């Protein structure tokens, strides 16, 4: 079954959870070990954006997994296409 994370409930365009500056980091600790196969990024489309701009959309994204000792393994890197669909799925290394 897919694992879904919402960082903030009831998000509407213009009321996003954002980072300061040009890069950020999120760490999600789960209660059990998982083997993710893909990451889905959903961002408001240009048409639905209050300003008609989505220039602050996360573009270049890296996903790491941490083992029990805290060692990081790169699971995938990808770029969100701001001219593509709002909902984009990126496969990870299995």
For each residue, the residues with C-beta under 8 A, 3 or more apart:
1:
2:
3: 30 34 36
4:
5: 28
6: 9 11
7: 17 26
8: 11 16 17
9: 6
10:
11: 6 8 15 16 17
12: 15
13: 16 44 48 49 50
14: 49 50 51
15: 11 12
16: 8 11 13 44
17: 7 8 11
18: 56
19: 23 24
20: 24
21: 24
22:
23: 19
24: 19 20 21
25:
26: 7
27:
28: 5
29:
30: 3 33 34
31:
32:
33: 30
34: 3 30
35: 94
36: 3 39 63 65 75 92
37: 91 92 94
38: 89 90 91 92
39: 36 61 63 76 78 89 90 92
40: 87 88 89 90
41: 58 61 80 87 88 90
42: 86 87 88
43: 54 57 58 80 82 86
44: 13 16 48 49 54 86
45: 48 49 54 86
46: 49 52 53 54 82
47: 52
48: 13 44 45 86
49: 13 14 44 45 46 52 53 54
50: 13 14
51: 14
52: 46 47 49
53: 46 49
54: 43 44 45 46 49 57 82
55: 82
56: 18
57: 43 54 80 82
58: 41 43 61 80
59: 79 80 82
60: 77 78 79
61: 39 41 58 77 78 79 80 90
62: 74 76 77
63: 36 39 74 75 76 77 92
64: 72 73 74 75
65: 36 72 73 75
66: 70 71 72 73
67: 70 71 73
68:
69:
70: 66 67
71: 66 67
72: 64 65 66
73: 64 65 66 67
74: 62 63 64 77 93
75: 36 63 64 65 92 93
76: 39 62 63 90 91 92 93
77: 60 61 62 63 74
78: 39 60 61 90
79: 59 60 61
80: 41 43 57 58 59 61 84 88
81: 84 88
82: 43 46 54 55 57 59
83:
84: 80 81 88
85: 88
86: 42 43 44 45 48
87: 40 41 42
88: 40 41 42 80 81 84 85
89: 38 39 40
90: 38 39 40 41 61 76 78
91: 37 38 76
92: 36 37 38 39 63 75 76
93: 74 75 76
94: 35 37
